[in-house]
Amino acid sequence: MEDFYHIIVPALLAFVGTLWIHPKILKIAIMKNLVDNPDARKLQRNPVPVMGGIAVFFGIIIGLCCSQTMFNSPNVFMLTTAMMIMLYIGTIDDIMDLTPTTRFVIEILIVVWLMYVNNSSINSFWGLWGIDTIPVWVAYPLTVFAAVGIINAVNLIDGVNGLSSGFCFMASVLFAIIFYKSGNTVMTTLAISAAGAIVPFFLHNVFGNSTRMFIGDGGTLVIGIMMSMFVIGILNENSLCAGFANDGMGLIPLTLSILSIPIFDTLRVMSTRILRGTSPFHPDKTHLHHVFIELGFSHVGTTVCILSINFFVVAAWYISYKLGAPVDIQLYIVLLISIFVTFVFYAYAKAAIKKNGKRLAFFKRLSKIMHFEKKGVWLVVQRMIDRL
């Protein structure tokens, strides 16, 4: 019964909350022309309302409030406050285009504030390379770097229909499982509320025609700060996940595997920009999802492929753990696969596109298999979603 109140009820209410408010937010966005207009860098052909993050945030809050988690846990209340600030900043960015520097500074300040009020940071490596607790002068800068990096990685993966929301749903479910197994009821409720709130938005974003919205920077910043706090909650020396580490589970490889594609794709994109002599925040079309589109994959096909790759990284880590691999070997496996599917595969695919030979023909044939939108069952589901 306790599991019912801490898992099923928050997820269900978060789902219903987002489902109920989505059409209302959509109507306001259309009336006020709050849309993301197509340009040379973006992949959509028509203007799309961009206030989806507000609907997801509303669903999360409904799930938390009805479970009383937010009222019983000061840490969750502070995180919810930070999420609200992020939603506000991200929504302003969606409408007015804030400078990257302004956003970056605000993100740092929010992370530092959360570290201070919650007295929490990434201060344990949990046995990786023989290191357990790390000193404060290392832990604090590391936490800020990691948290801000996660926030921006989640934000930058938002490029094709269903990708950011699909990834955030998958990550939220995985984090919910971890926290549930560790006995952390508060974080389980938060993670499962996020998963439940994302589902209706994902369905509209992927299947919707007249009801499609983008999650926008408001939504990705909200989910990004939440993901960063999940990581801090696992890699803190007072974490309830200590039992997993004592059993040989690499907590750093675990969290890195869940966030692998956003993190390593962002590292590749930003390092490439710097090597070219441009700002790491200068927008372009060099993300992993862009190369899938170039190879002929549809938006949904691209989303399915990238999420499958990310899940494969998690599965590879889990298999290595179950086979008894040491913590450092678990990390190296995650690093090797992540680098291969982001750096090496990207370079291979770009070379195939440039040469326009047999390799590209293979990818084109593969991409056709993934073109299942706009026909058959898809159209039936689309009409159902548009009526919601």
Solvent accessible surface area in square Angstrom, and as a share of the most:
residue,aa,sasa,rsa
1,M,168,0.75
2,E,113,0.51
3,D,70,0.36
4,F,92,0.38
5,Y,122,0.46
6,H,52,0.23
7,I,35,0.18
8,I,91,0.46
9,V,29,0.17
10,P,0,0.00
11,A,23,0.17
12,L,103,0.51
13,L,54,0.27
14,A,0,0.00
15,F,58,0.24
16,V,73,0.42
17,G,6,0.06
18,T,0,0.00
19,L,47,0.23
20,W,139,0.49
21,I,21,0.11
22,H,1,0.00
23,P,48,0.30
24,K,88,0.37
25,I,18,0.09
26,L,15,0.08
27,K,131,0.56
28,I,92,0.46
29,A,0,0.00
30,I,100,0.51
31,M,132,0.59
32,K,133,0.56
33,N,109,0.56
34,L,38,0.19
35,V,31,0.18
36,D,28,0.15
37,N,83,0.43
38,P,49,0.31
39,D,76,0.39
40,A,98,0.76
41,R,91,0.33
42,K,59,0.25
43,L,35,0.18
44,Q,28,0.12
45,R,222,0.81
46,N,102,0.52
47,P,75,0.47
48,V,15,0.09
49,P,15,0.10
50,V,11,0.06
51,M,9,0.04
52,G,0,0.00
53,G,2,0.02
54,I,51,0.26
55,A,0,0.00
56,V,1,0.01
57,F,18,0.08
58,F,61,0.25
59,G,0,0.00
60,I,0,0.00
61,I,32,0.16
62,I,52,0.26
63,G,0,0.00
64,L,0,0.00
65,C,37,0.22
66,C,72,0.43
67,S,20,0.13
68,Q,110,0.49
69,T,8,0.05
70,M,20,0.09
71,F,139,0.58
72,N,111,0.57
73,S,12,0.08
74,P,99,0.62
75,N,80,0.41
76,V,2,0.01
77,F,106,0.44
78,M,59,0.26
79,L,6,0.03
80,T,6,0.03
81,T,45,0.26
82,A,0,0.00
83,M,0,0.00
84,M,104,0.47
85,I,64,0.32
86,M,0,0.00
87,L,21,0.10
88,Y,139,0.53
89,I,21,0.11
90,G,0,0.00
91,T,24,0.14
92,I,41,0.21
93,D,9,0.05
94,D,33,0.17
95,I,91,0.46
96,M,140,0.63
97,D,117,0.61
98,L,48,0.24
99,T,78,0.45
100,P,67,0.42
101,T,97,0.56
102,T,56,0.32
103,R,31,0.11
104,F,74,0.31
105,V,72,0.41
106,I,36,0.18
107,E,2,0.01
108,I,53,0.27
109,L,111,0.55
110,I,14,0.07
111,V,0,0.00
112,V,69,0.40
113,W,82,0.29
114,L,1,0.00
115,M,16,0.07
116,Y,176,0.67
117,V,50,0.29
118,N,26,0.13
119,N,129,0.66
120,S,29,0.19
121,S,4,0.03
122,I,9,0.04
123,N,24,0.12
124,S,3,0.02
125,F,36,0.15
126,W,35,0.12
127,G,33,0.32
128,L,3,0.01
129,W,135,0.47
130,G,71,0.69
131,I,66,0.34
132,D,87,0.45
133,T,83,0.48
134,I,15,0.08
135,P,64,0.40
136,V,95,0.55
137,W,193,0.68
138,V,49,0.28
139,A,1,0.00
140,Y,101,0.38
141,P,79,0.49
142,L,55,0.27
143,T,0,0.00
144,V,28,0.16
145,F,153,0.64
146,A,26,0.20
147,A,1,0.01
148,V,6,0.03
149,G,35,0.34
150,I,11,0.06
151,I,0,0.00
152,N,16,0.08
153,A,2,0.02
154,V,1,0.00
155,N,16,0.08
156,L,47,0.23
157,I,10,0.05
158,D,52,0.27
159,G,28,0.26
160,V,8,0.05
161,N,20,0.10
162,G,1,0.01
163,L,1,0.00
164,S,4,0.03
165,S,1,0.00
166,G,6,0.06
167,F,1,0.00
168,C,1,0.01
169,F,79,0.33
170,M,29,0.13
171,A,0,0.00
172,S,0,0.00
173,V,45,0.26
174,L,30,0.15
175,F,0,0.00
176,A,5,0.04
177,I,86,0.43
178,I,17,0.09
179,F,1,0.00
180,Y,94,0.36
181,K,136,0.58
182,S,22,0.14
183,G,52,0.50
184,N,29,0.15
185,T,50,0.29
186,V,50,0.29
187,M,27,0.12
188,T,4,0.02
189,T,0,0.00
190,L,1,0.00
191,A,0,0.00
192,I,26,0.13
193,S,0,0.00
194,A,0,0.00
195,A,3,0.02
196,G,7,0.07
197,A,0,0.00
198,I,1,0.00
199,V,40,0.23
200,P,1,0.00
201,F,2,0.01
202,F,54,0.22
203,L,50,0.25
204,H,2,0.01
205,N,8,0.04
206,V,7,0.04
207,F,39,0.16
208,G,0,0.00
209,N,96,0.49
210,S,78,0.50
211,T,13,0.08
212,R,52,0.19
213,M,0,0.00
214,F,33,0.14
215,I,5,0.03
216,G,5,0.05
217,D,32,0.16
218,G,2,0.02
219,G,1,0.01
220,T,1,0.01
221,L,1,0.00
222,V,1,0.01
223,I,0,0.00
224,G,0,0.00
225,I,0,0.00
226,M,0,0.00
227,M,0,0.00
228,S,0,0.00
229,M,17,0.08
230,F,0,0.00
231,V,8,0.05
232,I,5,0.03
233,G,22,0.21
234,I,0,0.00
235,L,9,0.04
236,N,12,0.06
237,E,76,0.34
238,N,121,0.62
239,S,12,0.08
240,L,102,0.51
241,C,2,0.01
242,A,31,0.24
243,G,46,0.45
244,F,45,0.19
245,A,17,0.14
246,N,129,0.66
247,D,101,0.52
248,G,32,0.31
249,M,24,0.11
250,G,0,0.00
251,L,1,0.01
252,I,28,0.14
253,P,0,0.00
254,L,6,0.03
255,T,6,0.04
256,L,32,0.16
257,S,0,0.00
258,I,1,0.00
259,L,3,0.02
260,S,0,0.00
261,I,3,0.01
262,P,3,0.02
263,I,33,0.17
264,F,12,0.05
265,D,9,0.05
266,T,13,0.08
267,L,92,0.46
268,R,11,0.04
269,V,0,0.00
270,M,38,0.17
271,S,46,0.29
272,T,47,0.27
273,R,4,0.02
274,I,103,0.52
275,L,157,0.78
276,R,120,0.44
277,G,69,0.66
278,T,56,0.32
279,S,59,0.38
280,P,36,0.23
281,F,70,0.29
282,H,96,0.43
283,P,67,0.42
284,D,24,0.13
285,K,87,0.37
286,T,27,0.15
287,H,12,0.05
288,L,2,0.01
289,H,5,0.02
290,H,13,0.06
291,V,0,0.00
292,F,8,0.03
293,I,45,0.23
294,E,74,0.33
295,L,0,0.00
296,G,21,0.20
297,F,6,0.03
298,S,15,0.09
299,H,41,0.18
300,V,13,0.07
301,G,0,0.00
302,T,0,0.00
303,T,5,0.03
304,V,62,0.36
305,C,25,0.15
306,I,3,0.01
307,L,32,0.16
308,S,63,0.40
309,I,36,0.18
310,N,1,0.00
311,F,110,0.46
312,F,116,0.48
313,V,0,0.00
314,V,13,0.07
315,A,33,0.26
316,A,17,0.13
317,W,9,0.03
318,Y,106,0.40
319,I,100,0.51
320,S,7,0.04
321,Y,29,0.11
322,K,123,0.52
323,L,145,0.72
324,G,60,0.58
325,A,21,0.16
326,P,82,0.52
327,V,28,0.16
328,D,45,0.23
329,I,72,0.36
330,Q,0,0.00
331,L,9,0.04
332,Y,100,0.38
333,I,52,0.27
334,V,0,0.00
335,L,55,0.28
336,L,130,0.65
337,I,30,0.15
338,S,0,0.00
339,I,75,0.38
340,F,116,0.48
341,V,17,0.10
342,T,0,0.00
343,F,72,0.30
344,V,72,0.42
345,F,40,0.17
346,Y,27,0.10
347,A,62,0.48
348,Y,96,0.37
349,A,0,0.00
350,K,71,0.30
351,A,36,0.28
352,A,0,0.00
353,I,41,0.21
354,K,179,0.76
355,K,148,0.63
356,N,110,0.57
357,G,37,0.35
358,K,183,0.78
359,R,74,0.27
360,L,17,0.08
361,A,42,0.33
362,F,107,0.45
363,F,16,0.07
364,K,79,0.33
365,R,146,0.53
366,L,69,0.34
367,S,2,0.02
368,K,149,0.63
369,I,125,0.64
370,M,31,0.14
371,H,77,0.34
372,F,77,0.32
373,E,30,0.14
374,K,116,0.49
375,K,115,0.49
376,G,56,0.54
377,V,117,0.67
378,W,22,0.08
379,L,62,0.31
380,V,72,0.41
381,V,40,0.23
382,Q,17,0.07
383,R,123,0.45
384,M,112,0.50
385,I,12,0.06
386,D,37,0.19
387,R,178,0.65
388,L,93,0.46
